[in-house]
């Protein structure tokens, strides 16, 4: 588990590189005309830093409580729920949502790979995984609503 979680920061960075040149334009058309490139840059530079920082914390303290918080507020929202956002947005708008390629080809496999190792090492169980997905879904909904849709 401690080695596998280091897949997260480079995957996050590659996802940002896919999104960066086009996501702001897409978001202005489909989410909020108030969303700016400065918003995007601020959110995603902070995200890259957070992916490194939180991965380091989980690597250093790989216990059930830390893993729960990591999965609930960082890992699952970033990888699993962001994949659903990009895939859903592509289907709904009938237009490529920048980020959908890395979400489907990197995020989902890494999420399931790391989750399976966490499960095998008894850092997650079914009950905790369900709660993690509820927490992560709520957090991701708030974060996207606040930052991209400018609704909250």
Secondary structure, 3 states (H helix, E strand, C coil): CCCHHHHHHHHHHHHHHHHHCCHHHHHHHHCCCCCCHHHHHHHHHHHHHHHHHHHHHHHHCCCHHHHHHHHHHHHHHHHHHHHHHHHHHHHHHCCCCCCHHHHHHHHHHHHHHHHHHHHHCCCCCHHHHHHHHHHHHHHHHHHHHHHCCCCC
